[in-house]
Amino acid sequence: MKDKRISLAHGDGGELAHKLIQDVFVEAFGHNEYARLDAAVFSAPSSQMAVTTDSFVIKPIFFPGGNIGKLAIAGTVNDLAVSGMIPYYLTAGFIIEEGFKVQELKEIVHSMAMEAKNANVRIVAGDTKVVERGSIDGIYINTTGIGFVHPIHAIQPELMEEGDSIIVNGTIGDHGIAILAARGELGIKTNLQSDCAALNGLITSVLDSVDGVRIMRDPTRGGLATTLVEIAEDFHVSMEIEDEKLPIRNEVRGACDILGFDPLYLANEGKVIFIVKKEQEEQVLEILKQHELGQNAKVIGRITGKDKRAVHLKTGLGSIRKLNRLSGMMLPRIC
């Protein structure tokens, strides 16, 4: 493409739209056997499948450790993977503001192609719309993911019981603070990068090796605390986590101390919570630590009972406080 910025004509279905699709999207995603028709045709390795969809409107579009494109792929892949599915196919829809830089669009699309390749998934269909300047903030992306049931082990959250271990694969709050710093609104400077990453490879390595995974969740918006409260309420269990066992970087703790944030409620984009049989705790930790996305994995707490539907945090001083869902909005436009 010779054009340096997106115009409304790029969305009218004519020659410029054709050039945009060929020179940006097909160049990055390829034009394979799945994409010969208006609807993608693909084979299904299993009769049981799952579908998830998500829209990404993050600000800023580019941030340390990634951009909206990488986030869109990783976020959708992770939603499938934590459900015990193997992600296979994705679709991608783009809403682009008139005047958006073509070079930035190419960078975003390239990062999507790379993350999809790393996650071993195929982008098989898509759509592009261009809207008037000022209608949106640069670019929004919608992705839909299709996955199939893991052939060896299906997660069974209803089997959670007292003593089960709560494990997280690494440090929490990295994404939230990285995004806040990238906005430059509060004068926070840090070298911290977002943890944005597709986790299906890590998750599959666990599911291939153990049969005691009760449930998995990715603690995105609302952070670790909100995700645990949702699990406790949905499946009628109580749990206790220990403050001193939480993997939190010093940069995240420092920023939270200055700004009055709680790292338990900061968003994450490359973290997964595992609740597993106590007897398989060490085996799961060993598997996680062998993967680059799980080297800082830790046991942070345990299931303490059934039916109480509560999450408690044990502090370093030995006191106990109840955790609730995130109230209000800690950070806007986080994903």
HELIX and SHEET records of a PDB file:
HELIX    1   1 LEU A    8  GLY A   11  5                                   4    
HELIX    2   2 GLU A   15  LEU A   20  1                                   6    
HELIX    3   3 ILE A   21  VAL A   26  3                                   6    
HELIX    4   4 GLU A   27  PHE A   29  1                                   3    
HELIX    5   5 GLU A   33  ALA A   35  5                                   3    
HELIX    6   6 ILE A   68  ALA A   81  1                                  14    
HELIX    7   7 VAL A  102  ALA A  119  1                                  18    
HELIX    8   8 PRO A  157  LEU A  159  5                                   3    
HELIX    9   9 ASP A  174  ARG A  183  1                                  10    
HELIX   10  10 ASN A  200  LEU A  207  1                                   8    
HELIX   11  11 GLY A  223  PHE A  235  1                                  13    
HELIX   12  12 ASP A  243  LYS A  245  5                                   3    
HELIX   13  13 ASN A  250  LEU A  259  1                                  10    
HELIX   14  14 PRO A  263  TYR A  265  5                                   3    
HELIX   15  15 LYS A  278  GLN A  280  5                                   3    
HELIX   16  16 GLU A  281  LYS A  289  1                                   9    
SHEET    1   A 4 MET A  49  PHE A  56  0                                        
SHEET    2   A 4 ILE A 139  VAL A 149 -1                                        
SHEET    3   A 4 MET A  85  GLU A  97 -1                                        
SHEET    4   A 4 ARG A 122  VAL A 131  1                                        
SHEET    1   B 2 PHE A  62  PHE A  63  0                                        
SHEET    2   B 2 GLY A  66  ASN A  67 -1                                        
SHEET    1   C 7 VAL A 213  ARG A 217  0                                        
SHEET    2   C 7 ILE A 273  VAL A 276 -1                                        
SHEET    3   C 7 SER A 165  VAL A 168 -1                                        
SHEET    4   C 7 LYS A 298  LYS A 306 -1                                        
SHEET    5   C 7 VAL A 237  GLU A 242 -1                                        
SHEET    6   C 7 ALA A 310  LYS A 314  1                                        
SHEET    7   C 7 ILE A 320  LEU A 323 -1                                        
END                                                                             
